[in-house]
Each structure stands twice: as C-alpha cells, then as structure tokens.
Amino acid sequence: MLALRHGPAPGQALYTGRAASLDIEVDDHGPE
C-alpha cells in the first residue's frame, strides 16, 4: 500500500510484475 502512495510508478511496477506472473498461472481464467 505504501508503494502505491509513493506514486504510480512503483505501484504499477509491483502490480505489473504480479499480474504477469498470475497471467501465466491463471491464463485460462483471464488476464487478471
């Protein structure tokens, strides 16, 4: 949460990293 408060850059990086990993594991579930 603190990372998001610091700015969209660090928050986006964390979300993008997690999303990319999840996208591979739950590809059949969707891009989420």
Secondary structure, 3 states (H helix, E strand, C coil): CHHHHHCHHHHHHHHHHHHHHHHHHCCCCCCC
